[in-house]
Amino acid sequence: MAIELKIGTRGTREEFEDTYTRSFLEDNGLLKFDPRKFAVNCVWGVHTKYGYMCSFSFDDILIYMGNGNWDLRVAKEDKERPWL
């Protein structure tokens, strides 16, 4: 039985990381970058209809749009703890 992402599947980046393997996510448009190789500490590149966008927070909301495309909703900034 093949695992597939259904259109409209929604969750935080952390939920996707905990549920699916890295290779499965990369095959479906989420690329994990090695922060040692980049000047910016971008953890995941999310393939959207506009190109790749960076996801910096585990709380970012991802929605699968189909064909390896995602919608990225950035988590709201915690004004009391901006370092998170």
C-alpha beads as a LAMMPS data file, in Angstrom:
LAMMPS data file: protein, C-alpha beads

84 atoms
83 bonds

1 atom types
1 bond types

-500.0 500.0 xlo xhi
-500.0 500.0 ylo yhi
-500.0 500.0 zlo zhi

Masses

1 110.0

Atoms # bond

1 1 1 0.000 0.000 0.000
2 1 1 1.498 3.321 -1.090
3 1 1 1.343 6.328 1.185
4 1 1 0.057 9.467 -0.476
5 1 1 -0.672 12.991 0.622
6 1 1 -4.221 14.032 -0.069
7 1 1 -4.928 17.511 -1.373
8 1 1 -5.861 19.714 1.562
9 1 1 -3.778 17.808 4.115
10 1 1 -2.960 20.430 6.723
11 1 1 -0.717 20.616 9.772
12 1 1 2.247 22.260 11.402
13 1 1 5.706 21.631 10.041
14 1 1 6.512 19.716 13.218
15 1 1 3.526 17.387 12.674
16 1 1 4.671 16.611 9.124
17 1 1 8.249 15.965 10.327
18 1 1 6.972 13.594 13.024
19 1 1 4.564 11.761 10.698
20 1 1 6.474 11.292 7.424
21 1 1 10.038 10.379 6.542
22 1 1 12.404 13.002 5.191
23 1 1 12.676 11.305 1.795
24 1 1 8.867 11.129 1.457
25 1 1 8.546 14.844 2.224
26 1 1 11.348 15.714 -0.202
27 1 1 9.598 13.710 -2.929
28 1 1 6.487 15.815 -2.261
29 1 1 8.031 19.287 -2.360
30 1 1 9.559 19.883 1.092
31 1 1 13.350 20.113 1.135
32 1 1 15.350 20.012 4.332
33 1 1 18.477 22.154 4.142
34 1 1 21.670 21.636 6.075
35 1 1 22.113 24.936 7.952
36 1 1 25.905 24.493 7.957
37 1 1 25.919 24.985 4.181
38 1 1 23.833 28.165 4.119
39 1 1 24.309 31.630 5.595
40 1 1 20.744 31.688 6.853
41 1 1 19.481 29.040 9.261
42 1 1 16.556 27.982 7.048
43 1 1 15.418 24.543 8.080
44 1 1 12.867 23.662 5.377
45 1 1 12.301 24.924 1.852
46 1 1 8.626 24.699 0.918
47 1 1 7.736 24.451 -2.777
48 1 1 4.850 26.862 -3.425
49 1 1 3.269 28.076 -6.650
50 1 1 5.655 31.076 -6.416
51 1 1 8.809 28.950 -5.953
52 1 1 10.579 27.861 -2.775
53 1 1 9.921 29.717 0.482
54 1 1 11.676 29.119 3.802
55 1 1 9.966 27.780 6.878
56 1 1 11.748 28.985 10.032
57 1 1 9.336 27.756 12.703
58 1 1 8.024 24.350 13.737
59 1 1 4.647 26.090 14.155
60 1 1 4.352 27.176 10.492
61 1 1 1.171 25.787 8.925
62 1 1 1.543 23.737 5.743
63 1 1 -1.302 22.792 3.420
64 1 1 -0.699 20.323 0.573
65 1 1 -2.097 21.709 -2.689
66 1 1 -1.184 18.740 -4.927
67 1 1 1.537 18.046 -7.503
68 1 1 4.305 18.788 -4.998
69 1 1 2.992 22.296 -4.229
70 1 1 2.272 23.609 -0.747
71 1 1 0.745 26.644 0.896
72 1 1 2.870 28.057 3.727
73 1 1 1.246 30.075 6.503
74 1 1 3.882 31.598 8.747
75 1 1 3.353 31.142 12.487
76 1 1 2.462 34.291 14.362
77 1 1 5.342 35.943 16.162
78 1 1 5.323 35.617 19.934
79 1 1 5.857 39.237 21.011
80 1 1 6.732 38.243 24.562
81 1 1 9.358 35.708 23.434
82 1 1 10.709 36.940 20.033
83 1 1 13.652 34.518 20.184
84 1 1 11.311 31.552 19.579

Bonds

1 1 1 2
2 1 2 3
3 1 3 4
4 1 4 5
5 1 5 6
6 1 6 7
7 1 7 8
8 1 8 9
9 1 9 10
10 1 10 11
11 1 11 12
12 1 12 13
13 1 13 14
14 1 14 15
15 1 15 16
16 1 16 17
17 1 17 18
18 1 18 19
19 1 19 20
20 1 20 21
21 1 21 22
22 1 22 23
23 1 23 24
24 1 24 25
25 1 25 26
26 1 26 27
27 1 27 28
28 1 28 29
29 1 29 30
30 1 30 31
31 1 31 32
32 1 32 33
33 1 33 34
34 1 34 35
35 1 35 36
36 1 36 37
37 1 37 38
38 1 38 39
39 1 39 40
40 1 40 41
41 1 41 42
42 1 42 43
43 1 43 44
44 1 44 45
45 1 45 46
46 1 46 47
47 1 47 48
48 1 48 49
49 1 49 50
50 1 50 51
51 1 51 52
52 1 52 53
53 1 53 54
54 1 54 55
55 1 55 56
56 1 56 57
57 1 57 58
58 1 58 59
59 1 59 60
60 1 60 61
61 1 61 62
62 1 62 63
63 1 63 64
64 1 64 65
65 1 65 66
66 1 66 67
67 1 67 68
68 1 68 69
69 1 69 70
70 1 70 71
71 1 71 72
72 1 72 73
73 1 73 74
74 1 74 75
75 1 75 76
76 1 76 77
77 1 77 78
78 1 78 79
79 1 79 80
80 1 80 81
81 1 81 82
82 1 82 83
83 1 83 84
